Amino acid sequence: FPGLSMTLSYLFREPATINYPFEKGPLSPRFRGEHALRRYPSGEERCIACKLCEAICPAQVQPSSILTLLTGRWVPLGGPFQPKPFHDLPPWQGPNFEFSTETHEELLYNKEKLLNNGDKWEAEIAANIQADYLYR
């Protein structure tokens, strides 16, 4: 009766499921959710048009459209921005994994939407970076 004893042992264990819309499971600090652009404490944007988002983009977006999205104009490498430490550079991905929409237009990102995501999720992104700092 080893099969029946195994079944009965699982019958008395704590269930592993959660009631999803009302309960959410824990997320790893390395979780990659919705994209966000962060700001420095002074309010200055952290984007310096370094093209790192082009390098990691899974959709292989054209470089000109990424720089136009982030800066509003074409900025060649070596453009008019100040260098920042590498760990302060975009792109970041926030903890939000519930970003389904009803229309296609809501899925299109622009700089304002990315900055709003960064403002909205700043505390969580900063906490995740701090928790993951030793492993980078």
C-alpha positions as CSV (number, residue, x, y, z in Angstrom):
1,F,0.0,0.0,0.0
2,P,2.8,2.5,-0.6
3,G,0.7,4.4,-3.2
4,L,-2.2,4.9,-0.8
5,S,0.1,6.0,2.1
6,M,1.7,8.6,-0.2
7,T,-1.8,9.9,-1.2
8,L,-2.9,10.1,2.4
9,S,0.3,11.9,3.4
10,Y,-0.5,14.6,0.9
11,L,-4.1,14.8,2.1
12,F,-3.0,16.2,5.4
13,R,-0.4,18.7,4.2
14,E,-0.8,22.4,3.8
15,P,-2.1,23.2,0.3
16,A,0.5,24.7,-2.1
17,T,-2.0,26.8,-4.1
18,I,-3.0,30.4,-3.5
19,N,-6.2,32.3,-4.3
20,Y,-4.5,34.4,-7.0
21,P,-6.4,37.5,-7.6
22,F,-6.7,38.1,-3.9
23,E,-3.4,36.6,-2.7
24,K,-0.1,37.0,-4.5
25,G,2.9,34.8,-4.1
26,P,6.4,36.2,-3.3
27,L,8.5,37.6,-6.1
28,S,12.3,37.2,-6.4
29,P,14.4,40.5,-6.3
30,R,15.5,39.4,-9.8
31,F,12.0,39.2,-11.2
32,R,11.7,41.0,-14.5
33,G,8.3,42.8,-14.8
34,E,7.1,45.9,-16.6
35,H,9.8,48.3,-17.9
36,A,10.4,51.5,-16.0
37,L,12.7,54.6,-16.2
38,R,13.9,55.9,-12.8
39,R,14.9,59.3,-11.7
40,Y,17.7,60.5,-9.4
41,P,16.7,62.0,-6.0
42,S,17.1,65.4,-7.6
43,G,14.4,64.6,-10.1
44,E,16.8,64.3,-13.1
45,E,16.1,61.4,-15.4
46,R,18.6,58.5,-15.4
47,C,18.4,58.0,-19.1
48,I,21.6,59.0,-20.9
49,A,20.8,57.5,-24.3
50,C,23.5,54.8,-23.8
51,K,21.5,52.3,-26.0
52,L,21.6,49.5,-23.3
53,C,17.9,49.1,-23.8
54,E,18.6,48.4,-27.5
55,A,21.1,45.7,-26.5
56,I,18.6,43.8,-24.3
57,C,15.4,44.4,-26.2
58,P,13.8,41.0,-27.0
59,A,11.9,42.6,-30.0
60,Q,15.2,43.9,-31.6
61,V,13.8,47.4,-32.0
62,Q,15.7,49.7,-34.3
63,P,18.2,52.0,-32.6
64,S,16.8,55.2,-33.9
65,S,13.3,54.4,-32.6
66,I,14.7,53.7,-29.1
67,L,16.7,56.9,-28.9
68,T,13.8,58.9,-30.2
69,L,11.5,57.2,-27.6
70,L,13.9,58.0,-24.7
71,T,15.1,61.4,-25.7
72,G,12.5,62.8,-28.0
73,R,15.2,63.5,-30.6
74,W,18.2,61.7,-32.2
75,V,21.2,61.7,-29.8
76,P,24.4,60.2,-31.3
77,L,26.7,58.4,-29.0
78,G,28.9,60.9,-27.2
79,G,26.0,63.3,-27.2
80,P,25.3,66.1,-24.7
81,F,24.9,64.1,-21.5
82,Q,27.0,63.4,-18.5
83,P,28.4,60.0,-17.8
84,K,26.8,58.1,-14.9
85,P,27.9,55.0,-13.0
86,F,27.0,51.8,-14.8
87,H,24.8,50.5,-12.0
88,D,22.6,53.6,-12.3
89,L,21.8,53.1,-16.0
90,P,18.5,52.0,-17.5
91,P,16.7,49.8,-18.3
92,W,15.0,48.6,-15.2
93,Q,12.2,46.2,-14.9
94,G,9.7,46.7,-12.0
95,P,7.7,44.3,-9.9
96,N,4.5,44.7,-11.9
97,F,3.5,41.5,-13.7
98,E,-0.2,42.4,-14.2
99,F,0.0,44.7,-17.2
100,S,-2.6,43.2,-19.5
101,T,-4.7,45.7,-21.4
102,E,-7.9,45.9,-23.4
103,T,-6.4,47.8,-26.4
104,H,-3.2,47.5,-28.4
105,E,-2.4,51.2,-27.9
106,E,-2.1,50.7,-24.1
107,L,0.8,48.3,-24.8
108,L,2.8,51.0,-26.7
109,Y,5.3,52.6,-24.4
110,N,6.6,56.2,-24.6
111,K,9.0,58.0,-22.4
112,E,6.2,59.5,-20.2
113,K,4.7,56.0,-19.5
114,L,8.1,54.6,-18.6
115,L,8.8,57.5,-16.3
116,N,5.4,57.1,-14.7
117,N,6.2,53.4,-14.1
118,G,9.5,54.4,-12.6
119,D,7.8,56.9,-10.2
120,K,5.1,54.4,-9.3
121,W,7.4,51.5,-8.6
122,E,10.5,53.4,-7.3
123,A,10.4,52.0,-3.8
124,E,10.1,48.4,-5.0
125,I,12.8,48.7,-7.7
126,A,15.2,50.3,-5.2
127,A,14.5,47.5,-2.6
128,N,15.1,44.8,-5.3
129,I,18.3,46.4,-6.4
130,Q,19.5,46.6,-2.8
131,A,18.6,43.0,-2.1
132,D,20.3,41.8,-5.3
133,Y,23.4,44.0,-5.0
134,L,25.7,41.3,-3.6
135,Y,24.9,38.9,-6.5
136,R,25.8,41.4,-9.3
